[in-house]
Amino acid sequence: MEQIYTDILIIGSGVAGSYAAMHAASLGANVSLVTKTKLLSGSTPLAQGGVAFPSDPNDIPNHLMDTVNAGRGLVDEYVSAAILTDALAQLNNLISLGMNFDALPALEGGHSKPRVWHIHGDESGLHLLTFLHSQLPNQVSTFENHFAAELISSGGNVHGAIFWRDGDPDKPVAIHAGSTIIATGGMGQIFSFTTNPDESTGDGIALAYRSGATVRDMELIQFHPTVLSNGGLISEACRGEGATLLNKFGMRFMQKYDPAGELAPRDVVARSIYGEIVATGEVCLDLRPIEDLEHKFPTVFNLIVNLGLDPLKSPVPIQPAAHFLMGGISTDEYGATSISHLFAAGEAASTGFHGANRLASNSLLEGLVMGSRTADKAVECASTTKYNFKSNGVAGCSKDSQPVIRKVMANAASVIREQTSLAQGFDDISKIEVGPAKNAIEAETANMRLIALMVLKGALEREESRGSHFRTDFPETSQVAFHIGQQIDLSCAVRD
């Protein structure tokens, strides 16, 4: 097995991982940045919304209030205040490095004022990540097409990971590290309809959980309200610019659900759209009120035109889709997990910043700030101790199980949930057989199975409705906010 030694190992090359790599290298660390596909992949390049920076320090309390209101009682205000306070420094750092933001901030759902800074209109994530990669110094070694098979763990510590080059178990690479940062993004691919790319299968969360890290609130999944039939997302900013939601009869309906109308928080808008689709059969987004649509939102315009529709002439059909995980690997305000020398940042982590419902465009903000903060702590705490490692084997499931998982999750754990379908879904996915993984696809499928079980178990245990989690049999929100920790039976884990 090839052996590589580095100060900091970062798994995942999106905004959190790439910015963490930049920052760790600036502190003098040697960094290995590893991704299972291409460097420019994941959810970050797909992000149309910008970065919700409180660019004026006086706006921090208002931004915090908007974040807390959206999060429905589960936002950690201490962590959130720390993130928002650090945000201005990261904005100034990016600008000093040559990052060009659009001239004026935009208004998006749930925000009390315009504070979302875009980059090249609705191509913010792509241009941000491309810029971050252009800034990576020589002491950052990048590894593409390396699947993270298992963490190197011993005695309650993590010291790197085993990768399969090109997804092949016969091409193993051990990267030993003083600190390891998981920044692998979300898990939307466990659903049949999602805005997430193919690689978003929850691998990093599954790796951390199998190594003993605390994982929480996996049932808290945001469904983006306005998604096209091809999975293309229509940015929140379009509604901020005047786009309206219409039912089958061409009537606006959001005002009857929330005084903020189309600019209500995402959980409200997604449920409202879902209810209107059930009641009338269809919901459309009318983009005609937006002046110069094709130039302001070129990505959105092209996505719609590619479906054979003309948004300048008529409204376009939309529906909610799985979009963002608020739960994940539990961390503190510096990205530290419950396992020594293991850190997490970005969507794979649960910092408490998003609570039960993420505020629009707070994700890129969190990725940048927590990428920086996590790198600080990872470099500070990096260990020089080397451990002998014995593999427990890598679990795998047949690739044929993937559509089964997606169908079950779509039926049981989508926008609307209830006891019977959740319990049946948990039973159905538990029956999927697990054995030794013969390739990365099988290992990835086992990760999807584990993540799906976490979501279903959390949704069953959360006997209330809160934020993105809505149960028809428990429609009220508990007066006491609480987190759901995960305890999934790993007795089927594979051993040599």
C-alpha positions in Angstrom: 0.0 0.0 0.0 1.3 3.4 -0.9 2.0 5.5 2.2 1.8 9.3 2.3 2.5 11.6 5.3 1.1 15.1 5.7 0.3 17.6 8.4 -3.3 18.1 7.4 -5.6 15.8 5.4 -8.7 17.4 4.0 -11.4 15.1 2.4 -13.6 17.1 0.1 -12.7 20.0 -2.3 -15.7 22.3 -2.1 -15.8 25.7 -0.5 -15.1 24.5 3.1 -12.4 22.0 2.2 -10.6 24.3 -0.3 -10.7 27.4 1.9 -9.4 25.2 4.8 -6.6 24.0 2.6 -5.7 27.6 1.7 -5.7 28.7 5.3 -3.8 25.7 6.7 -1.1 26.2 4.1 -0.9 29.9 5.0 -0.1 28.7 8.6 2.9 26.7 7.3 1.2 23.3 7.2 1.7 20.7 4.4 -1.8 19.8 3.2 -3.3 16.9 1.2 -6.6 17.9 -0.4 -8.5 14.8 -1.6 -11.7 14.4 -3.6 -13.5 11.3 -4.9 -14.1 12.9 -8.4 -12.7 16.1 -9.8 -11.4 19.0 -7.8 -14.1 21.3 -9.3 -17.0 19.1 -8.2 -19.6 18.8 -5.5 -22.4 21.1 -4.6 -20.4 24.3 -4.4 -20.0 24.9 -8.2 -23.8 24.5 -8.5 -24.6 27.2 -5.9 -26.5 30.0 -7.6 -27.0 32.0 -4.5 -24.2 34.1 -3.2 -22.6 34.5 0.2 -24.7 36.1 2.9 -22.0 38.4 4.4 -23.0 40.9 7.0 -20.5 43.3 5.4 -21.5 46.1 7.8 -20.6 45.2 11.4 -23.8 46.9 12.5 -25.8 44.3 10.5 -24.4 41.3 12.5 -27.3 41.4 15.1 -29.9 41.6 12.4 -28.2 38.8 10.4 -28.1 36.7 13.6 -31.8 37.4 14.2 -32.7 36.3 10.7 -30.6 33.1 11.1 -32.2 32.3 14.5 -35.7 33.0 13.2 -35.2 30.7 10.2 -33.7 27.9 12.4 -36.8 27.4 14.5 -35.3 27.2 17.9 -32.3 25.0 17.2 -29.7 27.6 16.2 -26.7 27.7 18.5 -26.5 31.5 19.0 -23.0 31.4 20.4 -21.7 29.5 17.4 -23.7 31.7 15.0 -22.5 34.9 16.5 -18.9 33.6 16.2 -19.4 32.7 12.6 -21.0 36.1 11.7 -18.4 38.0 13.6 -15.6 36.3 11.6 -17.4 36.8 8.3 -16.2 40.3 7.6 -12.6 39.2 8.0 -13.1 36.5 5.4 -14.8 38.8 3.0 -11.9 41.3 3.3 -9.4 38.5 2.8 -11.1 37.3 -0.4 -11.3 40.8 -1.8 -7.6 41.4 -0.9 -6.7 38.3 -2.9 -8.6 39.5 -5.9 -12.1 38.0 -5.6 -14.6 40.3 -7.4 -18.1 40.3 -6.0 -21.1 41.9 -7.9 -21.7 45.6 -7.2 -24.8 45.3 -5.0 -26.0 42.8 -2.5 -29.3 40.9 -3.2 -32.4 40.2 -1.1 -33.3 36.5 -0.5 -35.9 34.7 1.4 -35.8 35.0 5.2 -33.4 38.0 5.1 -34.6 41.3 6.5 -32.3 43.3 4.1 -30.2 42.8 1.0 -26.9 41.2 2.2 -26.3 38.3 -0.3 -23.2 39.0 -2.4 -23.2 37.3 -5.7 -20.3 36.5 -8.1 -21.1 36.8 -11.8 -24.9 36.7 -11.2 -26.2 33.2 -10.5 -22.8 31.5 -11.0 -21.5 32.4 -7.5 -20.4 29.0 -6.4 -18.6 28.1 -9.6 -16.6 31.3 -9.7 -15.9 31.2 -5.9 -14.5 27.7 -6.0 -12.5 28.3 -9.2 -11.0 31.3 -7.5 -10.1 29.3 -4.3 -8.4 26.6 -6.3 -6.4 29.2 -8.2 -5.1 30.4 -4.8 -3.9 27.0 -3.5 -0.1 27.2 -2.8 2.5 24.6 -3.6 2.3 23.0 -0.1 -1.2 21.8 -1.0 -1.1 18.5 -2.8 -4.3 17.6 -4.6 -5.6 14.1 -5.2 -8.5 13.6 -7.6 -10.6 10.4 -8.1 -9.6 9.0 -4.7 -12.5 7.4 -2.8 -12.3 7.6 1.0 -12.8 4.0 2.2 -12.1 4.3 5.9 -10.5 6.5 8.5 -7.2 5.5 10.2 -8.3 5.3 13.8 -6.8 3.9 16.9 -7.5 4.5 20.6 -10.1 7.2 20.1 -7.9 9.1 17.6 -8.1 9.6 13.9 -4.8 10.0 12.0 -5.7 10.0 8.3 -7.6 7.8 5.9 -7.4 4.9 3.5 -8.3 5.8 -0.1 -9.0 3.8 -3.2 -7.4 5.4 -6.2 -9.9 5.4 -9.1 -12.4 3.7 -6.8 -10.3 0.5 -7.0 -9.7 -1.5 -3.7 -6.6 -2.9 -5.4 -5.1 0.6 -5.5 -5.1 1.6 -1.9 -3.4 4.8 -0.6 -2.9 5.5 3.1 -2.6 9.2 3.9 -1.4 9.7 7.4 -2.1 13.1 8.9 -1.7 15.0 12.1 -5.3 16.2 11.7 -8.0 15.2 9.4 -10.8 17.5 8.2 -14.0 16.0 6.7 -15.6 18.4 4.2 -17.4 16.0 2.0 -20.7 17.9 1.7 -24.2 16.5 1.9 -26.2 13.4 1.1 -29.0 14.4 -1.2 -28.5 11.4 -3.5 -30.4 9.2 -1.0 -33.5 10.9 -2.5 -34.9 10.3 -5.9 -35.3 14.1 -6.5 -32.5 16.3 -5.4 -30.4 19.4 -6.4 -27.3 17.6 -5.2 -24.7 16.2 -7.6 -24.0 12.4 -8.0 -21.2 12.4 -5.5 -23.4 13.7 -2.6 -23.9 10.4 -0.8 -22.9 11.2 2.7 -19.6 9.4 2.6 -17.8 11.6 5.1 -20.6 11.4 7.7 -20.7 7.7 7.4 -16.9 7.5 7.8 -16.9 9.6 10.9 -19.8 7.7 12.4 -18.2 4.3 11.9 -15.1 5.7 13.7 -17.2 6.7 16.7 -17.9 10.4 16.1 -21.1 11.9 17.3 -23.6 12.5 14.5 -26.9 14.4 15.2 -30.1 15.8 13.6 -29.8 13.8 10.4 -33.6 14.2 9.9 -33.2 17.9 9.4 -33.0 18.1 5.6 -33.9 21.3 3.7 -36.0 20.9 0.6 -35.4 23.7 -1.9 -38.8 25.0 -2.9 -38.2 25.8 -6.6 -36.6 23.0 -8.6 -37.2 22.1 -12.2 -38.1 18.7 -13.4 -34.5 18.1 -14.6 -33.2 18.8 -11.0 -32.1 22.3 -12.0 -32.4 24.8 -9.1 -34.1 28.2 -9.5 -32.3 30.5 -7.2 -34.0 32.2 -4.2 -32.7 35.4 -5.6 -35.3 35.2 -8.4 -38.1 35.6 -5.9 -36.1 38.4 -4.3 -36.2 40.1 -7.7 -39.9 39.7 -8.0 -40.7 36.2 -9.3 -44.0 34.9 -8.0 -45.5 31.4 -7.2 -48.7 30.5 -8.9 -51.0 27.5 -8.5 -52.7 25.6 -11.3 -55.2 28.3 -11.7 -52.6 31.0 -12.1 -53.3 32.5 -8.6 -50.6 33.6 -6.1 -51.0 31.6 -2.9 -48.0 32.3 -0.6 -49.7 35.2 1.3 -52.2 32.8 2.8 -49.3 30.7 4.3 -46.9 33.5 5.5 -47.0 37.3 5.5 -43.6 37.4 3.8 -45.2 35.6 0.8 -42.6 34.3 -1.7 -39.8 35.5 0.6 -40.8 33.4 3.6 -38.1 31.0 4.9 -37.5 27.9 2.7 -39.3 25.4 5.0 -42.5 27.4 4.8 -42.3 27.9 1.0 -41.5 24.2 0.4 -44.4 22.9 2.5 -46.7 25.5 0.9 -45.8 24.5 -2.6 -46.1 20.8 -1.7 -49.6 21.4 -0.3 -50.7 23.4 -3.4 -49.4 20.6 -5.7 -51.4 18.1 -3.7 -54.5 20.3 -3.8 -54.3 21.6 -7.4 -51.8 19.4 -9.2 -49.2 21.9 -10.2 -47.3 25.0 -9.0 -45.4 27.3 -11.4 -42.8 30.1 -10.9 -43.5 33.2 -12.9 -40.2 34.8 -13.8 -41.7 37.4 -16.1 -41.6 40.2 -13.5 -37.8 40.1 -13.5 -36.3 42.6 -15.9 -33.4 41.3 -18.0 -33.8 37.8 -16.7 -31.5 36.2 -19.3 -28.6 38.4 -18.2 -29.3 38.6 -14.5 -29.8 34.9 -14.1 -28.1 33.2 -17.1 -27.8 29.8 -15.4 -31.5 29.7 -14.5 -32.5 31.0 -17.9 -30.5 28.3 -19.7 -31.7 25.5 -17.5 -35.3 26.4 -18.3 -34.7 26.9 -22.1 -33.0 23.5 -22.2 -36.3 22.0 -21.0 -37.9 23.5 -24.1 -39.7 26.2 -22.0 -39.6 29.9 -22.4 -39.7 31.8 -19.1 -40.2 35.1 -20.8 -43.5 33.9 -22.2 -45.0 31.7 -19.5 -44.5 30.5 -15.9 -42.5 27.3 -15.4 -43.5 24.2 -13.4 -41.5 23.6 -10.2 -41.5 21.4 -7.1 -39.4 21.0 -3.9 -36.3 18.8 -3.9 -33.8 17.5 -1.3 -31.2 20.2 -1.1 -29.2 20.7 2.2 -28.5 18.8 5.4 -28.6 20.8 8.6 -27.5 17.8 10.7 -24.3 16.0 10.3 -21.1 15.4 12.3 -21.5 17.3 15.5 -18.7 19.9 16.0 -17.9 22.9 18.2 -17.3 26.4 16.9 -13.8 25.3 15.6 -14.9 22.2 13.8 -13.7 19.8 16.4 -15.6 16.5 16.6 -16.0 14.1 19.5 -12.9 12.2 18.2 -9.4 13.6 18.7 -7.7 15.0 15.6 -10.9 14.6 13.6 -12.6 17.8 12.3 -15.5 18.6 10.1 -16.6 21.6 8.1 -19.3 22.6 5.6 -22.4 20.7 5.0 -21.0 17.5 6.5 -20.8 19.2 9.9 -23.5 20.2 12.3 -22.3 23.3 14.0 -25.7 24.6 15.1 -25.5 27.6 12.7 -28.5 26.5 10.7 -30.7 25.0 13.3 -33.7 23.2 11.8 -33.9 25.3 8.6 -31.0 27.0 6.8 -31.3 30.7 5.9 -30.7 31.3 2.2 -27.1 31.7 1.2 -25.7 31.0 4.7 -24.1 27.8 3.4 -21.3 29.4 1.5 -20.8 31.8 4.4 -20.4 28.9 6.8 -18.1 27.0 4.5 -15.7 29.9 4.3 -15.7 30.9 7.9 -15.7 27.4 9.3 -13.1 26.3 6.7 -10.8 29.0 8.2 -11.6 28.3 11.8 -11.3 24.6 11.4 -8.0 24.9 9.7 -6.7 27.1 12.6 -7.6 24.4 15.2 -6.5 21.5 13.0 -3.1 22.9 12.6 -2.8 23.8 16.3 -3.8 20.4 17.4 -2.0 18.3 14.8 -0.4 15.2 16.2 3.0 13.8 15.3 2.2 10.3 16.7 2.0 7.5 14.2 -0.3 4.5 14.7 -0.4 1.0 13.4 -3.7 0.5 11.6 -5.7 -2.6 11.1 -8.6 -2.4 8.8 -12.0 -3.5 9.9 -13.0 -4.0 6.3 -15.2 -1.8 4.2 -18.9 -2.4 4.0 -20.6 -2.6 0.7 -24.1 -3.0 -0.8 -25.1 -3.9 -4.3 -25.4 -0.9 -6.6 -28.9 -2.2 -7.4 -29.9 -1.0 -3.9 -29.4 2.7 -4.8 -32.8 3.2 -6.6 -34.5 1.2 -3.8 -33.0 3.6 -1.2 -34.1 6.6 -3.2 -37.6 5.5 -3.7 -38.1 4.6 -0.1 -36.7 7.9 1.1 -38.9 9.9 -1.4 -42.0 8.1 -0.1 -41.1 8.1 3.6 -38.9 11.1 4.4 -39.7 13.9 2.0 -41.4 17.3 2.8 -44.2 15.6 4.7 -43.6 12.7 7.1 -45.6 10.4 9.4 -45.0 7.4 11.7 -46.3 4.5 9.4 -44.3 5.4 6.3 -41.1 6.2 8.4 -41.2 2.9 10.2 -41.9 1.0 7.0 -39.0 2.8 5.3 -36.7 2.0 8.1 -37.6 -1.7 7.9 -37.2 -1.8 4.1 -33.8 -0.2 4.1 -32.6 -2.3 7.1 -33.3 -5.4 4.9 -30.7 -4.3 2.3 -27.9 -6.8 2.5 -24.4 -5.7 3.5 -21.2 -7.5 2.7 -17.6 -6.7 1.8 -17.3 -3.9 -0.8 -15.8 -5.0 -4.1 -15.5 -1.4 -5.4 -16.2 2.2 -4.5 -19.8 2.1 -5.9 -20.7 -0.7 -3.4 -19.0 1.1 -0.6 -20.8 4.3 -1.5 -24.1 2.4 -1.6 -23.4 1.1 1.9 -22.8 4.7 3.0 -26.2 5.7 1.5 -27.9 2.9 3.4 -26.4 4.0 6.7 -27.2 7.6 6.1 -30.8 6.8 5.1 -31.3 4.8 8.3 -30.0 7.7 10.3 -32.5 10.1 8.6 -35.4 7.7 9.2 -34.5 6.9 12.8 -34.1 10.6 13.6 -37.4 11.5 11.9 -39.2 8.8 13.9 -37.7 10.0 17.2 -38.4 13.7 16.5 -42.1 13.5 17.5 -42.8 17.1 16.6 -42.7 19.4 13.6 -39.8 21.9 13.5 -38.3 23.8 10.5 -37.7 21.4 7.6 -39.0 18.4 9.6 -42.8 18.2 9.4 -44.9 15.3 10.7 -48.6 15.2 10.0 -49.1 13.1 13.2 -47.1 15.6 15.3 -47.8 19.0 13.6 -47.0 21.1 16.7 -43.5 22.3 17.7 -42.3 21.1 21.1 -41.8 23.9 23.6 -38.4 22.5 24.4 -35.8 22.4 21.5 -33.7 19.3 21.4 -31.2 17.5 19.2 -31.4 13.9 18.0 -28.2 11.9 18.4 -27.7 8.8 16.2 -27.4 5.2 17.4 -27.5 2.9 14.4 -26.6 -0.8 14.7 -23.2 -1.4 13.0 -23.2 -5.1 13.8 -23.2 -5.8 10.1 -19.8 -4.0 9.7 -17.4 -6.0 7.6 -14.2 -7.4 9.1 -11.2 -9.1 7.5 
